[in-house]
Structures are given as structure tokens and as C-alpha cells.
Amino acid sequence: MSGVMKIKDFFTTQRKIKWLYAIALIFLGLLLYLPVINFEFIIYDDPDYVTLNPYTLHGLTWDGIKWAFLNIHGEKTYWHPLTWISHMLDCNLFGANPTYHHLVNLIFAIINSILLFHFLEKLTNSIHKSFIVAALFLIHPVQIETIAWISERKNLLTTFFALLTLIFYLKYAINRKIKDYIFVFLSFVFCLMSKPALAPLPFLMLLLDFYPLERIKLKSRAASGNNKQSRFSKVTLKQAIIEKIPLFALVIGISLITIEAHKALSALAITMPLQWRIENAIVSVASYIQKIILPVNFAVFYPHPGKWDSAIVFKSGFLILLITILLIIYFRRNKFPLIGWFWFLGMLVPASGIIQAGMQAMAMRFIYFPIIGFFIMCIWTVDDLLSGLSFQTLLKKSLAGLVIILCFYLNSLQLLNWQNSLSLFGETLKQTKNNFIAHCNYGLALYYQGNYKEAKEHFLDAIRIFPKFIEARLNLGMTLEKENDFEGAYEQYRIVISQRQDLPFAWKSLAKAAMQIGKTEEAMQAVLKAIELNPDSDAELYFIAGYLASSLSKPAEAITYYRKSLELNPSQPIVLNNLAWLLATLPDDNLRNGNEAVALAHKANELTGGKNIIINGTLAAAYAETGNFEKAVETARKAIELAASANEKQLEQKNRELLQLYLNKKPYREQLNSR
């Protein structure tokens, strides 16, 4: 039967080899990264993206979608609405279970490697070299940070859409059909809405137009020797630029939004001289090359040193210049390595630190997409240099296999550092010096484990290194509160407020500490400032305001604040109880409301399983206010029994006194500052 493919033909056709390589990438990714499903959330960024973000935790809602698109989010993150929606969908499907959030990251990482393989094979018609680049892109140890860190979903998403953009662009470049361009445009929009860091992508397309697509007609150019490129449409340089104007317009728009978003990221970013930023960009490129070639001893945060030593800057610049010159000389023999090098350098520009965002000198996550160009440079150069040698095929395959195995092994050793915050920041402290971010986050991990003594030492170390580090002072204040040193916590919060006036959490923390040391008036002023800065999302702020207003004998204000707190979160037993107590016991007839007090106290009682002494006492007072003294007596006796069982002598005595009132058919009246 001539129409039936033989078994041997199945494995020798180009298409089937591609499928086998794609399966190999899936296997490599799962074999290497599957342990991440047992990893925890990290206390660095993950709380902002998932674990403490109410919009994300509530899943995909209209309010969440509006928040994702209409807020710049500059205090902590980029403007990247598709990333937010991705996290919201995860929470819709899986809740806050890190296993499945990690699994989604892994799936995107594997898909990205397959898309890259497909794109490079279409671009170069070199299936084996394309696979090696894709495999290294997936398993090289510098990629761990993006794949094992849930907060780096943005990096995976933007790369996913960037690769789709490039794949669609290859199709468009054949005949320049408008329908194909629409797909290029839309996928690039989605790319920028996932993370703005790949804004230079249109420039990369222009670079590929020169080679290997060879679309741009120049007066003098060497023959490419690649017959496949003839299928791409020919354009002038002017036409190539004009057709990308809509993409450049998107780049300008997202750049303006990103710069605005990053204004609040750190004082260091604003005050650092341009010379320092340029020097750091040069040093960081050289450092990335070192980490790619020798992928060991990684840190999640590399602190910016400020001004680099001139010798280091010179050596780094010389290395970059030397590689560029050698590749230009090599260009006549093999063009693609230089294209790969420019891919690497060009796509690094937004994350180079010239426009500084944050306090890091570099980060491995910044080269997740740019590293593709570096691998292209290396693989095509080595392949060309080995061509013509004896046993070249065996030599190439052996070298490729050795590199992949070595990367797999080194990756597997360092992947475990991402198991949890303690292992991650413990390793970072080993690999870096004067790392205030690592000290702060390691201390926070210890804090959550209840190791307050050691946590405090790390917060103090962070402050010693960077005295204006607000997060460390806030964490130190929380730790001092756990040790009942409210005076010390109060002082830390005062320092934070002196540095930053626009942080609701700092004002809230100051209010709570001031309240503990008897500074009630100052506490009230602080909590009102926190409410002014954050009026509609923190129910606890209004509870604190209500409690303080009650302590200051301002019952009407207390009632208003308690009601606002319940509006934001209706299931707060303590707020329900306190409001019910006021409505049941205030001397002012205009403020009391017995029926509402009963409803509130009854709900609080249900939420606490009917076992709370104080809430039962409040419910009894509410019944008495409505004239239902039979229920008041019954509930007061229950409160007495609960107090006796818990050996709470004062509460037992108080409820016995109240019981006598109810037995005499009298409700209870109390001044605000007596309870």
C-alpha cells in the first residue's frame, strides 16, 4: 500500500523529529522542575501578588478586573493586568494552595520552551540547534528564579506572548497580510500587559529583518547562503520601520506608564546619579555572562553597591566590547551569532538599571527572555567552529549532550534553595554581603516561625546596612510588639513616619503601639491618618478607630466607625460585640437600639460557637435593653458558667452583678470609659 507510511519513515521525517524534540522538552521540564509543586509561597513579593492581596484572593471578579486595569500599582509592582488576572484565575480554581500556582508556572515554562523551539526552527531551518537553544532556555540554572517563584508569573506570561508575537511576525513577513499583522499587534499588546520589560521587541523584529529574514534590501550585502529566506517579503528600511509604527506607539505608551509606576518604588532609584546607573548596567551585563557560563552561587537579590569600582567597570566594558568586535569580525563568516548577541544586549535594556526601579544591581529573572540571544550566539558559533572537523557530528552531539546534562545537574542542586523563604534567603545571605533585603526577609521568615529573638537581630542588621530601610523598621516594630516592648515598637514606627508620610500600614502600626502605651489621643490621630490614606479596604482600621473613640467617650463616632468596619467585613465577632454593647448600654436614648444590639450580639455568638464569655454577657445586656429579661437572665447565667469554667474571676463577678439587675427587670447602663 503506497499510501501507508512505513515505521522507519515516521522517525526520519522532519515533522516527526520536531514532535520528538517537543516531547523531550516536556520530559526535561517535568523531570527537573516537578519538585516545585511541594514548594511554599515566598515572603518576598508573593504576599503582594497572591497571599495578602485581597483582589487576587477573591478570584476573578469585576472589582478585581477594574483594579487590575485601572491602577498603576507602582508602590510594589508593574502595571500588568493580565498577570493579575492570571493569579486571580489560579485563586478561583485552586485557592491559595501553592502547589497548583507552582504547577501553572511550570506549565508555562515548558510551553515557552516549545514555542521557542518552533520559532527558531521556522526562523533558521536548523532543527537540532533550535532544540539545544530551547532545552538550555528551559533547564539552565539562571532560569530557576523565573520558574520556581510564583511572583514571576509575569515573566513567563510576557515571554509566552512575546514568542507568539515573533511566530506571528514570521508569518506576516512572508506576504505582509493585514490579518497576520493584527495577530502580531494583539499578541504584543498582551505581552506588554503581562509585563512591560519586553518593550524592545519591535526593535528585535527589525534586527531579524536584516538577518536571518533578509527582508530589508540594502545596496551592498553579502550573500546569505540561506535559500529559505527568499520566501520572506522584501522591503526597504523605511517600509520596515513604518510597518512597526503601531508597535512603537505601544512601546511609548507602556514606557510612560511604567516610569510613572516606578516613581514610588524607592528613594534610591530617584537619587542615584546617572553615571552610577550606567556603570551598573555595564557591570551587570558582564555578571550575567559570568553566571551563564558558570551557573552557581545564585542569590534572589543582589544589592546595588551605588558606585562601582572603576576597575570592575573597565573590565566589564572591555569584555562587552571585545565580544562585540570579535562577532563583527566573524560576521562575514556567520551572521547569526552577532544577531544573537544584539538580541541579548537589546532585550536587556529595560532591566539594565539605567532607569532604576528598586534597589537591586541585577537579577537572574531579568535575563529570562534575553538569554535566548546569548544561547543563539553560543550554539551557532560552536556549531560553525566544529564544522569540517573529523567526527564533527559525534563531537557536536556529545558536546550538546554534556552541556545539557551539566545544566540539568547544576539546576537540580540549586532548585531546592527555593523550597521556602528560610532556605532561599539563607542561601542569599551566604552568597552576598551587606544584603539588607536578605536580612529583612530572612528575619521575617523567622518571625513567622515565632523565633522573635533571632528575627530581631536580622532586622537590626538590615537597618545597620541601610538605615532608611522602612520595611525592616516596620518588621522590627512588629517583633518588639511580640516581645511586649510597645515603647520600642512605638519608637520604630515614629521613625518610619518621619521618613514616609504616605504609608497606611505605618500609621496603623503607630496607632496600635500608641494605644498600648496609653497615648490614646495620638493613637486616634494616627488611625485617622491611616483611614485617610486607605479609606475603603481595611476593616481593622475602622475597628481601631471605633475602639479609640469609645475610649475617648465619643460614642456616636465609635458607632459610626464600628458600622463602617462591619460594612467592609461583616464577620468580625469583636466588632459585632463592641457595637452591640454600645447600642445596648449607652445612657443616651438617641444612640441605643436594643433590637439591633440583639441581632449583632447573636451573630457574634454564632461566629464564636456560643462559648465566648464576653459575647454572652453582651447578648444578655442586649436582651435586657429590649425588655426580654427572661432571655437576659438565661444568657447571663450561661456567661457566669463559662467564666467559672475558665476560672475568669473578674468576668464571673461582673456577670453576677449584671444578673442581679436583670432579675430586678433593669437594663444595664455604662459610661464609655468604664468598660
C-alpha positions in Angstrom: 0.0 0.0 0.0 1.8 3.1 -1.3 -0.3 5.4 0.9 0.8 3.9 4.2 3.9 5.4 5.9 6.5 2.8 7.0 7.6 2.8 10.6 11.1 3.8 9.7 9.7 6.8 7.8 7.9 8.0 10.9 11.2 8.7 12.7 13.1 10.2 9.7 10.7 12.9 8.6 11.4 16.5 9.8 7.9 16.9 11.3 8.2 13.8 13.4 11.7 14.9 14.7 10.1 18.1 15.8 7.4 16.2 17.7 10.0 14.1 19.4 12.0 17.1 20.4 8.9 18.8 21.8 8.1 15.7 23.8 11.7 15.7 25.0 11.3 19.3 26.2 8.2 18.3 28.1 10.0 15.4 29.7 13.0 17.5 30.6 10.8 20.2 32.2 8.7 17.8 34.3 11.7 15.7 35.4 13.7 18.7 36.5 11.0 21.1 37.9 8.3 18.8 39.2 9.6 19.2 42.8 8.4 22.8 42.8 4.8 21.6 43.4 5.9 21.0 47.0 7.5 24.4 47.5 5.9 27.2 49.6 5.0 30.7 48.8 7.9 33.1 49.3 7.5 36.1 51.6 9.2 38.3 49.1 6.6 39.6 46.5 4.3 36.6 46.8 2.2 38.4 49.5 1.8 41.4 47.2 0.8 39.2 44.3 -1.2 36.4 46.0 -1.2 35.6 49.7 -2.0 39.0 51.1 -3.7 40.6 48.1 -7.5 40.7 48.6 -8.2 41.3 44.9 -6.2 38.2 43.9 -7.5 36.0 46.7 -11.2 36.8 45.9 -10.6 35.3 42.4 -11.8 36.7 39.2 -14.3 39.4 39.9 -15.4 42.6 38.2 -13.9 44.7 41.0 -10.6 42.8 40.6 -10.5 43.3 36.9 -11.2 47.0 37.2 -8.5 47.2 39.9 -6.0 45.3 37.6 -6.6 47.6 34.6 -7.2 51.0 36.2 -4.5 51.1 38.9 -0.8 51.6 38.1 0.3 49.6 41.2 3.6 51.5 41.4 4.2 51.0 45.1 5.0 47.3 44.7 4.6 46.2 41.1 4.3 47.0 37.4 1.1 47.7 35.5 0.4 44.3 34.2 -3.3 43.5 34.3 -3.0 40.1 32.5 -0.7 38.9 35.2 -3.1 39.9 37.9 -5.9 38.1 36.0 -3.7 35.0 35.8 -3.2 35.0 39.6 -7.0 35.6 40.1 -7.8 32.7 37.9 -5.4 30.5 39.9 -7.2 31.5 43.1 -10.5 30.9 41.6 -9.5 27.4 40.7 -7.1 26.4 43.5 -7.4 28.9 46.3 -4.2 29.9 47.9 -2.6 26.4 47.5 1.0 27.0 46.3 1.1 23.5 44.7 -1.1 24.5 41.8 0.3 28.0 41.4 3.7 26.4 41.0 2.3 23.9 38.6 0.9 26.6 36.4 4.3 28.3 36.3 5.9 25.1 35.3 3.4 24.5 32.5 4.1 28.0 31.1 7.8 27.4 31.3 7.5 24.2 29.3 5.2 25.8 26.7 7.6 28.7 26.3 10.4 26.3 25.5 8.3 24.5 22.9 7.3 27.9 21.4 10.9 29.0 21.3 11.9 25.7 19.6 9.1 26.1 17.0 10.1 29.8 16.3 13.8 29.1 15.9 13.2 26.2 13.7 11.0 28.3 11.4 13.4 31.2 11.5 16.6 29.2 10.8 15.6 25.8 9.4 18.1 24.3 11.9 16.1 21.9 13.9 18.9 20.4 16.1 20.4 23.7 17.0 17.0 25.1 17.7 16.3 22.3 20.1 19.5 22.8 22.0 18.7 26.5 22.5 15.2 25.6 23.7 16.5 23.0 26.1 19.0 25.3 27.6 16.4 28.0 27.8 14.3 25.6 29.9 16.8 24.0 32.2 19.7 26.4 32.6 20.1 27.3 36.3 19.7 31.0 35.7 16.1 30.3 34.8 15.2 28.8 38.2 14.2 32.2 39.6 11.5 32.7 37.0 10.1 29.2 37.1 10.2 28.5 40.8 9.0 31.9 42.0 5.2 32.3 41.8 5.5 36.1 41.6 7.5 35.7 38.3 4.3 34.5 36.5 4.6 37.9 34.8 7.9 36.9 33.3 6.5 33.6 32.0 3.4 35.3 30.6 5.2 38.1 28.8 7.6 35.7 27.3 4.7 33.4 26.2 3.1 36.3 24.3 6.4 37.6 23.0 7.2 34.3 21.4 3.7 34.2 19.9 4.3 37.7 18.6 7.5 36.6 16.9 5.9 33.5 15.5 3.0 35.5 14.0 5.6 38.0 12.7 7.3 35.3 10.7 4.0 34.5 9.1 3.4 38.2 8.4 6.8 38.6 6.9 6.0 36.2 4.1 3.3 38.2 2.4 2.6 41.2 4.7 -1.2 40.4 5.0 -3.1 42.7 7.3 -4.8 39.8 9.1 -1.4 38.4 10.1 -0.3 41.8 11.3 -3.4 42.0 13.5 -2.2 38.9 15.3 1.2 40.4 15.7 -0.2 43.6 17.2 -2.7 41.8 19.6 -0.1 39.4 20.9 2.3 42.2 21.5 -0.4 44.1 23.4 -0.9 41.0 25.6 2.9 40.8 26.0 3.1 44.3 27.4 0.0 43.8 29.5 1.8 40.9 31.2 5.0 42.8 31.9 6.4 45.8 30.2 10.0 44.6 30.2 9.9 43.2 26.7 9.1 46.6 25.1 12.1 46.4 22.8 10.5 43.5 20.9 9.8 45.6 17.7 13.5 46.5 17.6 14.3 42.8 17.7 11.9 42.3 14.8 13.7 45.0 12.9 17.0 43.2 13.7 15.7 39.9 12.4 14.5 41.7 9.2 18.2 42.3 8.4 19.1 38.7 9.2 18.2 35.9 9.0 14.9 37.0 7.3 16.9 39.3 4.9 13.8 41.3 4.2 15.5 44.7 4.1 17.1 45.5 0.7 20.5 47.1 1.1 22.7 48.4 -1.7 25.5 46.1 -0.7 25.3 42.9 1.3 27.0 39.6 1.4 25.1 36.6 0.1 23.4 34.8 2.9 23.7 31.3 1.5 20.3 30.5 3.0 17.8 29.8 0.3 14.9 29.5 2.7 14.9 33.3 3.4 13.8 34.1 -0.1 10.2 33.3 0.9 10.1 36.4 3.1 8.8 39.6 1.6 11.4 42.3 0.6 11.0 45.8 2.0 13.1 48.9 2.3 14.4 50.1 5.6 11.8 52.9 5.6 9.0 50.4 5.0 10.3 48.1 7.7 10.2 50.9 10.2 6.8 52.3 9.1 5.1 48.9 9.4 6.2 48.8 13.0 5.0 52.3 14.0 1.8 50.9 15.7 4.1 48.6 17.8 6.4 51.5 18.6 3.4 53.5 19.7 2.5 50.7 22.2 6.1 50.8 23.5 5.9 54.6 24.1 2.6 54.2 26.0 3.8 51.4 28.2 7.1 53.1 28.9 5.3 56.2 30.2 3.0 54.1 32.4 6.0 52.1 33.7 8.1 55.1 34.6 5.1 56.6 36.4 4.5 53.4 38.3 8.2 53.1 39.4 8.4 56.6 40.9 7.3 55.3 44.2 9.5 52.2 44.3 12.4 53.6 46.2 14.2 56.8 47.1 17.4 55.1 45.9 16.0 54.9 42.4 15.3 58.6 42.3 18.5 59.9 43.8 21.1 57.6 42.2 23.3 59.5 39.7 23.0 58.6 36.0 26.7 57.7 35.9 26.2 55.1 38.7 23.3 53.6 36.8 25.2 53.3 33.5 28.2 51.8 35.3 25.9 49.2 36.9 24.4 48.4 33.6 27.8 47.6 32.2 28.9 45.5 35.2 25.6 43.6 35.3 25.9 42.5 31.7 29.4 41.1 32.4 28.0 39.5 35.6 25.2 37.8 33.6 27.7 36.4 31.2 29.7 35.0 34.1 26.6 33.4 35.7 25.5 31.9 32.4 28.9 30.3 31.8 29.4 29.3 35.5 25.9 28.9 36.8 26.5 28.5 40.6 26.1 30.5 43.8 22.9 32.4 43.0 21.1 35.0 45.1 17.5 36.2 44.8 18.6 39.7 45.5 21.9 41.4 44.6 22.1 44.8 46.4 23.1 47.8 44.4 26.5 49.0 45.6 25.9 52.5 44.5 29.2 53.5 42.7 31.2 50.5 41.3 34.9 50.4 41.5 36.3 51.9 38.3 38.5 48.8 37.6 35.4 46.5 37.6 33.6 48.8 35.3 36.5 48.9 32.9 37.0 45.1 32.8 33.2 44.6 32.3 33.1 47.2 29.5 36.2 45.7 27.9 34.6 42.2 27.9 31.4 43.5 26.2 33.4 45.5 23.6 35.7 42.5 22.9 32.8 40.1 22.3 31.1 42.7 20.0 34.3 43.3 18.0 35.0 39.6 17.6 31.5 38.9 16.4 31.6 41.8 14.0 34.8 40.3 12.5 33.2 36.9 12.5 30.0 38.4 10.8 31.2 37.7 7.2 31.5 34.0 8.0 28.5 33.6 10.2 25.9 36.4 10.8 23.7 34.7 13.3 26.0 34.9 16.4 26.1 38.7 16.1 22.3 38.8 15.8 22.1 36.7 18.9 24.5 39.0 20.8 22.4 42.1 19.9 19.3 40.2 20.9 20.8 39.6 24.3 22.0 43.2 24.8 19.0 44.9 23.3 16.3 43.0 25.2 18.2 43.7 28.4 17.9 47.5 28.1 14.7 47.9 30.1 16.1 45.9 33.0 19.6 47.3 32.8 19.0 49.7 35.6 19.7 52.8 33.6 16.1 53.7 34.6 16.5 52.3 38.1 13.5 50.5 39.6 14.1 49.0 43.0 17.3 48.6 44.9 18.9 45.6 43.1 22.0 45.7 40.9 20.9 42.8 38.8 18.6 39.8 38.9 18.5 36.4 37.1 14.9 36.9 36.3 15.8 39.9 34.1 17.5 37.7 31.5 14.8 35.1 31.2 14.0 36.2 27.6 17.2 38.0 26.7 19.3 34.8 27.3 17.8 33.3 24.2 20.0 35.6 22.2 23.1 34.6 24.2 22.4 30.9 23.6 21.9 31.6 19.9 25.3 33.3 19.8 27.0 30.4 21.5 25.3 27.4 19.8 25.7 28.8 16.2 29.3 29.8 16.9 30.3 26.5 18.3 28.5 24.6 15.6 30.3 26.6 12.9 33.7 26.2 14.5 33.3 22.5 14.8 32.1 22.0 11.2 34.7 20.4 9.0 36.4 18.6 11.8 36.7 14.8 11.9 33.8 13.2 13.7 32.1 16.6 13.8 28.6 15.1 14.1 29.6 12.9 17.1 31.5 15.8 18.6 28.6 18.2 18.3 26.1 15.7 19.7 28.5 14.8 22.6 29.2 18.4 23.5 25.5 19.3 23.3 24.5 16.3 25.5 27.3 17.1 28.0 26.2 20.8 28.3 22.5 19.8 28.8 23.4 17.2 31.4 25.6 19.6 33.3 22.9 22.3 33.3 20.4 19.8 34.4 22.6 18.6 37.3 23.5 22.2 38.5 19.9 23.2 38.2 18.7 20.3 40.3 21.2 21.2 43.1 20.2 24.8 43.3 16.4 24.4 42.7 16.0 23.2 46.3 17.0 26.7 47.6 13.5 27.8 46.6 11.7 25.4 48.9 10.8 28.1 51.3 11.8 31.6 52.5 14.3 30.4 55.0 16.2 28.3 52.6 16.1 31.0 49.9 17.2 33.9 51.9 19.7 31.8 54.0 21.4 31.0 50.7 21.3 34.6 49.6 23.0 35.7 52.8 25.7 33.2 52.1 26.3 34.4 48.5 26.2 38.2 49.1 27.5 40.8 51.5 25.6 43.7 53.2 22.4 42.4 51.8 19.7 44.3 53.8 16.8 42.8 51.7 18.0 39.2 52.5 18.4 40.1 56.2 15.0 41.6 56.4 13.2 38.7 54.6 15.2 36.0 56.5 14.2 37.8 59.7 10.6 37.9 58.6 10.7 34.1 57.9 12.0 33.6 61.4 9.3 35.9 62.8 6.5 33.8 61.2 8.1 30.8 62.9 7.9 32.5 66.3 11.7 33.0 66.6 11.5 36.6 67.5 14.9 36.9 69.1 16.8 35.9 66.1 14.4 37.7 63.7 15.1 40.9 65.6 18.9 40.6 65.1 18.4 40.3 61.3 16.1 43.3 61.2 18.7 45.3 63.1 21.4 44.1 60.7 19.2 45.3 57.8 18.8 48.7 59.4 22.5 48.9 60.2 23.3 48.4 56.5 20.5 50.7 55.2 19.1 53.0 58.0 16.3 54.2 55.8 15.0 50.8 55.1 11.4 51.2 56.1 10.3 47.5 55.8 13.0 46.4 58.2 11.9 49.0 60.8 8.2 48.0 60.4 9.2 44.4 60.9 11.3 45.3 63.9 8.4 47.1 65.4 6.1 44.1 64.9 8.8 41.9 66.6 9.1 44.2 69.6 5.3 44.1 70.0 5.5 40.3 70.2 8.1 40.8 73.0 5.7 43.2 74.7 8.1 46.1 74.1 5.5 48.5 73.0 7.6 51.6 73.7 10.3 50.2 71.4 7.8 49.4 68.7 6.3 52.9 69.0 9.8 54.5 68.5 10.4 52.4 65.4 7.0 53.4 63.9 7.7 57.1 64.7 11.0 56.8 62.7 9.1 55.3 59.7 6.5 58.0 59.8 9.3 60.7 59.8 10.7 59.1 56.6 7.4 58.3 54.8 4.1 60.0 55.5 2.0 58.1 52.9 2.1 54.5 54.3 -1.3 53.4 55.8 0.3 50.4 57.5 2.9 52.5 59.2 0.2 54.9 60.6 -1.9 51.9 61.6 1.0 50.3 63.4 1.8 53.5 65.2 -1.8 53.8 66.3 -1.8 50.3 67.8 1.5 50.8 69.6 0.4 54.2 70.9 -2.8 52.7 72.2 -0.8 50.1 74.1 1.3 52.7 75.9 -1.6 54.9 76.8 -1.2 57.6 74.1 -4.9 57.4 73.2 -5.2 60.8 71.5 -2.1 60.2 69.4 -3.3 56.8 68.5 -6.6 58.3 67.3 -4.8 60.8 65.1 -2.7 58.1 63.6 -5.5 55.8 62.8 -7.5 58.6 61.2 -4.5 59.4 59.0 -4.3 55.7 58.0 -8.0 55.8 57.1 -7.5 59.0 55.1 -4.8 57.2 53.1 -6.7 53.9 52.8 -10.4 54.6 53.2 -12.2 51.7 51.8 -10.3 48.4 52.2 -9.1 47.8 55.8 -11.9 46.9 58.2 -9.5 46.8 61.1 -8.7 50.5 60.8 -12.3 51.4 61.5 -12.4 48.9 64.4 -9.4 50.6 65.9 -10.9 54.0 65.3 -14.2 52.8 67.0 -12.4 51.4 70.0 -10.4 54.6 70.4 -13.4 56.8 70.0 -15.2 54.7 72.7 -12.2 55.1 75.0 -12.3 58.9 74.4 -16.0 59.0 75.3 -17.2 59.7 71.8 -20.0 57.2 71.4 -21.6 58.5 68.2 -18.2 58.4 66.4 -17.5 54.9 67.8 -20.8 53.6 66.5 -20.1 55.1 63.0 -16.6 53.6 62.8 -17.8 50.2 64.0 -20.6 50.2 61.4 -18.1 51.1 58.6 -15.8 48.2 59.8 -18.7 45.8 59.5 -19.6 47.1 56.1 -16.1 46.1 54.9 -16.1 42.8 56.8 -19.5 41.7 58.3 -18.0 38.6 60.1 -15.9 40.2 62.9 -17.1 38.9 66.3 -15.2 41.6 68.3 -16.6 44.4 66.2 -20.1 42.9 66.4 -19.8 42.6 70.1 -18.5 46.1 70.8 -21.1 47.7 68.6 -23.8 45.6 70.3 -22.6 46.6 73.7 -22.8 50.3 72.9 -26.2 50.0 71.4 -27.5 48.1 74.4 -25.9 50.0 77.3 -25.3 53.7 76.3 -27.0 56.2 78.6 -28.1 58.3 75.6 -31.6 57.2 74.4 -30.9 58.5 70.9 -27.9 56.2 70.4 -29.3 52.9 71.9 -31.0 50.3 69.7 -31.9 47.1 71.6 -33.2 45.1 68.6 -30.1 45.9 66.5 -27.9 45.0 69.5 -29.6 41.6 69.9 -29.0 40.9 66.2 -25.4 41.9 66.3 -24.6 40.0 69.5 -26.5 37.0 68.3 -24.4 36.9 65.1 -21.2 37.3 67.1 -22.3 34.4 69.4 -22.9 32.2 66.4 -19.5 33.0 64.9 -17.7 32.0 68.1 -19.8 28.9 68.7 -21.6 30.3 71.7 -18.6 29.8 74.0 -17.3 33.4 74.4 -17.9 34.8 77.9 -17.9 38.5 76.9 -20.2 38.0 73.9 -22.7 36.1 76.0 -22.6 39.0 78.5 -23.2 41.4 75.7 -26.1 39.4 74.4 -27.7 39.3 77.8 -27.4 43.1 78.1 -29.0 43.4 74.6 -31.9 41.2 75.6 -32.4 43.3 78.8 -32.4 46.5 76.7 -35.3 45.1 74.6 -37.2 44.1 77.8 -36.7 40.4 77.3 -35.4 39.8 80.9 -36.1 36.1 80.8 -33.6 35.6 78.0 -31.3 38.2 79.6 -31.2 36.1 82.8 -30.7 32.8 81.0 -27.9 34.2 78.9 -26.2 36.0 81.9 -26.2 32.7 83.8 -24.5 31.0 80.8 -21.8 33.7 80.8 -21.3 33.1 84.5 -20.9 29.3 83.9 -18.4 29.9 81.1 -16.4 32.3 83.3 -16.4 29.9 86.2 -15.2 27.0 83.9 -12.4 29.2 82.6 -11.5 30.5 86.0 -12.1 34.1 84.9 -13.0 35.5 88.4 -13.4 39.1 87.3 -15.7 38.3 84.4 -17.7 35.9 86.6 -18.2 38.6 89.3 -19.2 41.2 86.6 -21.8 39.0 85.1 -23.2 38.1 88.6 -23.7 41.9 89.2 -25.4 42.2 85.8 -27.6 39.1 86.6 -29.0 40.9 89.7 -30.0 43.8 87.5 -31.9 41.6 85.1 -33.6 39.7 87.9 -34.8 43.1 89.0 -36.1 43.9 85.5 -33.5 46.6 84.9 -31.2 47.0 81.9 -27.6 48.0 82.3 -26.2 51.5 81.7 -22.5 52.1 81.4 -20.3 55.1 80.7 -17.9 54.5 77.8 -14.7 54.9 79.6 -15.7 52.4 82.3 -15.5 49.3 80.1 
